[in-house]
């Protein structure tokens, strides 16, 4: 069994409510309210500028924004499989393939 003095001191440290380390100031609510109001005001200002610049209040809402097309089709030579029909000695037909050079258009973008 532990020493009664040690036990009492331990219970006091563990179970007694501790005083608050941060004292609450009376004016802190005012500062929080002022900060929240300032943030809300800035958000409303940015929203208003956004509507005026791009929304229904802009001077001309029919301006399309399009990037310049920097793509073009370039002809290239390559090989492709081309089918052809061969008649065999017994009279039946067979499809065979051969490689032929062919020109293809390939889209190149910069």
Secondary structure, 3 states (H helix, E strand, C coil): CCCHHHHHHHHHHHHCCCCCCCCCCCCHHHHHHHHHHHHHHHHHHHHHHHHHHHCCCCCCCCCCCCCCCCEEEEEEEEEEEEEEEEECCCCCEEEEEEEEEEEEEEEEEC
